[in-house]
Amino acid sequence: MNNAQTLTARSAEHARRRPDHLAIVCEGREVTYAELHRRSNQTAHALLAEGLRAGARVAYLGRESEHYFEIALGCAKSGTVLVPINWRLTAREVDHVLRDSKAELLFIERGFRPVADRLQAVLPGTVVEMDTPESPAGGFLEWRAGHPDADLDPGTGRDDAVVQMYTSGTTGLPKGVVLAHRAYFTLVEEMERAGVDWFDYYPGDRSMSCFSGLHSAGMGWFMFGFAAGCTNVVMRMFVAEEAVERIREDGVTIVFAAPAMLRMMLAEPDATREAFRSLRKVTYGGSAIAPSLLAQCMERLDCDLAQMYAAAESGSGVTCLPPAEHRPGNPRLSSVGLPCPGNEVRIVDSAGEALPAGQVGQIHARNPGNFIEYWNQPEATRKALVDGWLCMPDAGYLDDEGYLFVLDRLDDAIIVAGQNIYPAEVEAALAEHPAVAESAVVGVPDQRWGQAVKAVIVFDGDRRATARDLMVFLRGRIADFKIPTQFHFVDDLPRNPTGKVLRRMLRADA
């Protein structure tokens, strides 16, 4: 097991052991591990030259590139903390992140300058514009030029902060999730210690995440690959056509994607078996996967499939459903698997008492990669971390063998006449109808019952069904009180950048 357990130490180790091995490929540009180490050292020295000290927050507003990850490692090497800002956020949300984090320096791509120009009052004292094809010089590369590329020792350990990810803000404004170096090492460590052979990264792998590196899942996947010394194929943003092209042209061997991303990729005209021939494993997560989509993946991708369940706060995977479980007809395919090695999972009631197998409650997880804190929110941190257990935002249950079944987010539960209904269960039943490509189920106000169940449906190609057709289809599949009484048909479901359906928008349209 490797002793270089911080990003700083691992970067130095790779530069020594595999200097000429490709670390990053992005839009045809290639960066070796020696170059990545040298450039991130320069970035770290430049940050320190700006007067930043250990613990200072450094914000980034732009798309992914090799430079983004050079900055991430530069922050680690200078002891500062990277604050990625999702470029899809509104000016109000960007304002909140900059105010809340108290970022002392901002890296920004020129295309997002209009947002920054509206936020002059909260911009850090130093703003560095990134180099892009539209702005090829005079920005980030010039800013760091001339600084030393010698190694630094920031004195940080595996328990020190390195990244501050802001949650997607499904309720209220986003919170800053502070992650330590350990978040990017403990999962692989525990898997190796337990002798798990399917969660594997090899230096010869070409790894790609369809999740943005500005999101905890994308950053985690990149860093897992970085820690193993493999080549990371980076897209500036997820586009299904490009993802298929990158897999084919760059020989990608392992991929991480949300179910919605897999659906879009499989719908591409070029999504042939030949296009996916290099793949040996696809890991999916971020939301529930429809049985029909999973069946398509099992048939068409012709590689191992695995599922991971996690949250930004967990730092890394909580549970996993390994490739061996991905076989047709396996009832465990509707679960998210067993706790990852080194993790514990329990289900608790509203009083915090552990529940037996089969009973629904809140999911709690104990994980060595758990986050440090919500930045500047001690009360929220105390509520989320209770005696070492992370209180997940989801409801679920464990079966007799310890497999976890996630029903839905607690705040998405629908209560009809006192009965709890979890949207995922209704959506899974709807997915069995041949005309339904995907659906989202929400609760809407109802004078008589408090709430009513509404289903928003996306049809599969030219197939169609009426509301009555769907109601009749659901009878006998789910309890009558769970059958939607309202239906709305749309072309697409609103989603956040990680592929999760924005139910609040669907509720607002009711």
DOTOR-564992 format. One record per residue (C-alpha): residue in one letter; x, y, z. Coordinates in steps of 0.25 Angstrom, whole numbers, padded with zeros to 4 digits, always signed. Each point is the difference from the previous one (the first is absolute). Example, Ala and Ser with C-alpha at 12.3 -4.5 7.8 and 13.67 -1.06 7.14 Angstrom:
A+0049-0018+0031/S+0006+0014-0002/
***
This chain:
M+0000+0000+0000/N+0006+0014-0004/N+0005+0009+0011/A-0002+0013-0008/Q-0014+0003+0006/T-0001+0015-0004/L-0002+0005-0014/T+0013+0008+0002/A+0008-0013+0003/R-0007-0008-0011/S+0004+0011-0010/A+0014-0001+0003/E+0000-0015+0000/H-0006-0001-0013/A+0010+0010-0006/R+0011-0008+0005/R-0005-0014-0003/R-0008+0003-0014/P+0005+0013-0005/D-0003-0002-0014/H-0014-0007+0002/L-0012+0008-0004/A-0007+0006+0011/I-0011+0008-0008/V-0005+0000-0014/C-0010+0012-0003/E-0004+0004-0014/G+0013-0006-0006/R+0009+0006+0010/E+0008-0009+0008/V+0007+0002+0014/T+0010-0010+0006/Y+0001-0003+0015/A+0013+0008+0000/E-0006+0012-0007/L-0012-0001+0009/H+0009+0000+0012/R+0008+0012-0005/R-0011+0008-0004/S-0008-0002+0013/N+0013+0004+0008/Q+0000+0013-0008/T-0014+0002+0003/A+0002-0002+0015/H+0012+0009+0000/A-0008+0011-0007/L-0011-0001+0010/L+0009+0002+0011/A+0006+0012-0007/E-0013+0006+0000/G+0000+0000+0015/L-0009-0012+0002/R+0002-0008+0012/A-0004-0014+0005/G-0015-0002+0000/A-0003+0012-0009/R-0011-0003-0010/V+0003+0001-0015/A-0013+0000-0009/Y-0001-0005-0014/L-0011+0004-0010/G+0001-0007-0014/R+0000-0013-0007/E+0009-0012+0002/S+0014+0000-0006/E+0014-0005+0003/H+0002+0013+0006/Y-0012-0002+0010/F+0007-0012+0006/E+0014+0007+0000/I-0007+0010+0009/A-0006-0010+0009/L+0013-0007+0002/G+0007+0014+0002/C-0010+0003+0011/A+0003-0013+0007/K+0015+0003-0001/S-0001+0014+0005/G-0010-0004+0012/T-0011+0008-0006/V-0014-0005-0003/L-0006-0001-0013/V-0015+0005-0002/P-0006-0005-0013/I-0012+0009-0005/N-0009-0007-0009/W-0001+0009-0012/R-0014-0003-0002/L-0004+0007+0013/T-0007+0014-0001/A+0007+0013+0004/R-0008-0001+0013/E+0006-0014+0003/V+0014+0004-0004/D-0001+0012+0009/H-0004-0009+0012/V+0012-0009-0003/L+0010+0011+0000/R-0006+0007+0012/D-0001-0013+0008/S+0014-0006-0003/K+0007+0014+0001/A+0008-0004-0012/E+0013+0008-0001/L+0003-0003-0014/L-0009-0003-0012/F+0004-0008-0013/I-0011+0003-0011/E-0002-0003-0014/R-0002+0012-0009/G-0014-0005-0004/F-0005+0001+0014/R+0005+0014+0002/P-0014+0006-0002/V-0004-0007+0013/A+0012+0005+0007/D-0002+0014-0005/R-0014+0000+0008/L+0007-0004+0012/Q+0011+0011+0002/A-0003+0001+0015/V+0003-0014+0003/L+0012-0003-0009/P+0013-0004+0006/G+0012+0010-0001/T+0006-0009-0010/V-0007-0005-0012/V+0008-0008-0010/E-0006-0003-0014/M+0002-0014-0006/D+0006-0002-0013/T-0010-0005-0011/P+0000-0001-0015/E-0007+0014+0000/S+0011+0005+0010/P+0013-0007-0002/A+0009+0008+0007/G+0001+0010+0011/G-0008-0008+0010/F+0003-0011+0009/L+0013-0005-0007/E+0006+0013+0001/W-0004+0002+0014/R+0007-0012+0005/A+0012+0001-0010/G+0014+0003+0006/H-0004-0006+0014/P+0009-0012+0005/D-0005-0014-0003/A+0008-0006+0012/D-0008-0009+0009/L-0007+0006+0012/D-0004-0006+0013/P-0013+0007+0006/G+0001-0008+0012/T-0014-0006-0002/G-0005-0014+0003/R-0010-0009-0005/D-0011+0006+0010/D+0003+0014-0005/A-0010+0008-0009/V+0003+0000-0015/V-0013+0003-0007/Q-0013+0007+0004/M-0011-0005-0009/Y-0014+0007+0000/T-0012-0008+0001/S-0010+0001-0012/G-0009+0008+0009/T-0013-0008-0002/T-0005+0006+0013/G+0004+0014+0003/L+0014+0006-0004/P+0012-0010-0002/K+0008-0004+0012/G+0016-0001-0001/V+0003-0015+0002/V+0015+0000+0005/L+0007-0012-0004/A+0014-0005+0004/H+0011-0007-0008/R-0005-0013+0006/A-0013+0000-0008/Y+0009-0003-0012/F+0007-0012+0006/T-0008-0007+0010/L-0009-0008-0009/V+0011-0006-0008/E+0008-0003+0012/E-0012-0007+0007/M-0003-0008-0013/E+0014-0005-0001/R+0000-0003+0015/A-0012-0009-0002/G+0005-0006-0013/V-0011+0005-0009/D+0005-0002-0014/W-0011+0008-0008/F+0002+0014+0005/D+0013+0001-0008/Y+0009+0011-0006/Y+0012-0004-0008/P+0011+0010-0005/G-0004-0006-0014/D-0014+0005+0001/R-0006+0012-0007/S-0011+0005+0010/M-0011+0010-0004/S-0011+0006+0009/C-0013+0005-0006/F-0002+0008+0013/S+0007+0013+0000/G+0012+0002+0008/L-0006+0012+0006/H-0010-0010+0007/S+0005-0009+0011/A-0003-0013-0008/G+0008+0005-0012/M+0012+0005+0009/G+0000-0013+0008/W+0000-0008-0013/F+0012+0008-0005/M+0007-0001+0013/F-0002-0015+0001/G+0007-0001-0014/F+0010+0010+0003/A+0004-0008+0013/A+0002-0013-0008/G+0008+0007-0011/C-0009-0003-0011/T-0003+0010-0012/N-0013+0009+0002/V-0008+0004-0012/V-0006+0013+0003/M-0012+0006-0007/R-0002+0015+0001/M-0015-0003+0003/F-0008-0012-0002/V-0006-0002-0014/A-0005-0014-0004/E+0005+0001-0014/E+0014+0004+0005/A+0000-0010+0011/V-0002-0012-0010/E+0010+0006-0009/R+0010+0001+0012/I-0002-0014+0004/R+0002-0005-0015/E+0012+0009-0004/D+0007+0001+0014/G-0001-0015+0003/V-0007+0003+0013/T-0001-0012+0009/I-0007+0004+0013/V-0012+0010+0000/F-0008+0006+0011/A-0014+0006-0004/A-0014+0003+0005/P-0011-0008-0005/A-0006+0012-0008/M+0014+0001-0007/L+0000-0015-0004/R-0013+0002-0006/M+0004+0011-0008/M+0013-0007-0005/L-0008-0012-0004/A-0009+0008-0008/E+0011+0006-0008/P+0001-0006-0015/D+0015-0003+0002/A-0003-0008+0013/T+0004-0014-0006/R+0007-0012+0007/E+0012+0004-0008/A+0000+0014+0006/F+0000-0006+0014/R+0010-0011-0003/S+0011+0006+0009/L-0009+0000+0012/R+0002-0010+0011/K-0008+0007+0011/V-0011+0010+0001/T-0004+0005+0014/Y-0013+0007+0002/G-0006+0009+0011/G-0006+0013+0004/S-0015-0005-0002/A-0008-0012-0001/I+0001-0008-0013/A-0012-0004-0007/P-0001-0016-0002/S-0002+0002-0015/L+0013+0009-0001/L+0008-0010+0008/A-0004-0011-0009/Q+0004+0008-0012/C+0014+0003+0006/M+0002-0015+0004/E-0003-0003-0015/R+0007+0011-0008/L+0012+0004+0008/D+0006-0014+0001/C+0008+0003+0012/D+0000-0001+0015/L-0011+0009+0007/A+0001+0005+0014/Q-0009+0009+0009/M+0005+0010+0010/Y-0009+0007+0011/A+0006+0013+0006/A-0002+0014+0004/A+0009+0012-0001/E+0001-0001+0015/S+0005-0014+0000/G+0012+0004-0007/S+0000-0014-0008/G-0009-0012-0002/V-0009-0004+0011/T-0005-0013-0006/C+0003-0008-0013/L-0007-0010-0009/P+0011-0007-0007/P+0001-0006-0014/A-0003-0014+0005/E-0014+0004+0004/H-0003+0006-0014/R-0007-0012-0006/P-0014+0000-0006/G-0011-0003+0010/N+0008+0002+0013/P-0010+0007+0010/R+0012+0007+0006/L+0002+0009-0013/S-0011+0009+0007/S+0009+0002+0012/V+0013+0009+0001/G+0008-0012+0005/L+0007-0003+0013/P+0009+0010+0008/C+0013+0002-0006/P+0012-0006+0008/G+0003+0008+0012/N-0014+0006+0000/E-0013-0002+0009/V-0014+0003-0004/R-0012+0000+0009/I-0015+0004-0001/V-0006+0009+0011/D-0013+0005+0004/S-0004+0014+0003/A+0005-0001+0015/G+0014-0005-0005/E-0002-0015+0004/A+0005-0011-0010/L-0011-0007-0007/P+0000-0015-0004/A+0001-0005-0014/G-0012+0003-0009/Q-0004+0012+0007/V+0001+0014-0007/G+0007+0012+0007/Q+0012+0009-0002/I+0013-0005-0005/H+0012+0002+0009/A+0014-0003-0005/R+0013-0001+0007/N+0012+0002-0009/P+0015+0004+0002/G-0002+0010-0012/N-0011+0008+0006/F+0001+0015-0001/I+0006+0009+0010/E-0011+0010+0002/Y-0010+0009-0007/W+0008+0013-0002/N-0004+0010+0011/Q-0012-0008+0004/P+0003-0007+0013/E-0015-0003+0003/A-0002-0006-0014/T+0013-0008+0002/R-0005-0006+0013/K-0013-0004-0006/A+0007-0007-0011/L+0010-0007+0008/V-0005-0007+0012/D+0010-0008+0008/G+0008-0003-0013/W-0012-0004-0008/L-0004+0009-0012/C-0015+0002-0001/M-0003-0002-0015/P-0011+0008-0006/D-0007-0013-0005/A-0010-0010+0005/G+0002-0015-0002/Y+0001-0013+0006/L+0010-0012+0002/D-0004-0014-0004/D+0004-0013+0008/E+0013-0001-0006/G+0004+0015+0002/Y-0003+0005-0015/L-0005+0015+0000/F-0012+0004-0007/V-0001+0015-0002/L-0015+0005-0001/D+0002+0014-0002/R+0005+0013+0006/L-0007+0003+0013/D-0005+0013-0004/D-0006-0006-0013/A-0009-0009+0007/I-0015+0002-0003/I-0010-0001+0011/V-0014-0003-0004/A-0011-0001+0011/G+0012-0004+0010/Q+0006-0010-0010/N+0014+0001-0004/I+0003-0002-0015/Y+0014+0000-0005/P+0001+0005-0015/A+0011-0010-0004/E-0010-0012+0003/V-0010+0007-0009/E+0010+0003-0011/A+0005-0014+0000/A-0014-0005-0003/L-0002+0010-0011/A+0013-0004-0006/E-0006-0014-0003/H-0010+0007-0010/P+0006-0002-0014/A-0004+0015-0004/V+0007+0006+0012/A+0015+0004-0002/E+0001+0007+0014/S-0009+0006+0010/A+0001+0009+0012/V-0011-0001+0011/V-0003+0012+0010/G-0010+0004+0010/V-0009+0012-0003/P-0010+0007+0009/D-0013-0007+0002/Q-0011+0006+0009/R-0006-0013+0004/W+0012-0009+0002/G+0011+0010+0002/Q+0008-0004-0012/A-0003-0008-0013/V+0009-0008-0008/K+0004+0006-0013/A+0008-0007-0011/V+0008+0008-0011/I+0003-0010-0011/V+0010+0000-0012/F-0004-0009-0011/D+0009-0010-0007/G+0001+0004-0014/D-0013+0000-0008/R-0007-0008+0011/R-0012+0006+0007/A-0009-0003+0012/T-0012+0007+0006/A-0001+0004+0015/R-0011-0011+0001/D+0009-0010-0007/L+0011+0002+0010/M-0010+0000+0012/V-0005-0013-0004/F+0014-0006-0003/L+0004+0004+0014/R-0012-0007+0007/G+0006-0013+0007/R+0014+0005-0002/I-0001+0010+0012/A-0010+0003+0010/D-0012+0008-0004/F+0003+0012+0008/K+0014+0001-0007/I-0005+0001-0014/P+0001+0014-0005/T-0013+0008-0002/Q+0006+0010-0009/F+0009-0002-0012/H+0008+0010-0008/F+0008-0003-0013/V+0013+0007-0004/D+0011-0002-0009/D+0011+0001+0011/L+0001+0000+0015/P+0007+0012+0006/R+0014-0004+0006/N+0011+0005+0008/P+0015-0001-0006/T+0001-0014+0006/G-0012-0006-0006/K-0010+0001+0012/V-0014+0004-0003/L-0004+0013+0005/R-0013-0004+0007/R-0001+0014+0006/M-0002+0006-0014/L-0011-0011-0003/R-0007+0003+0013/A+0000+0015-0003/D-0007-0003-0013/A-0011-0007+0006/
***
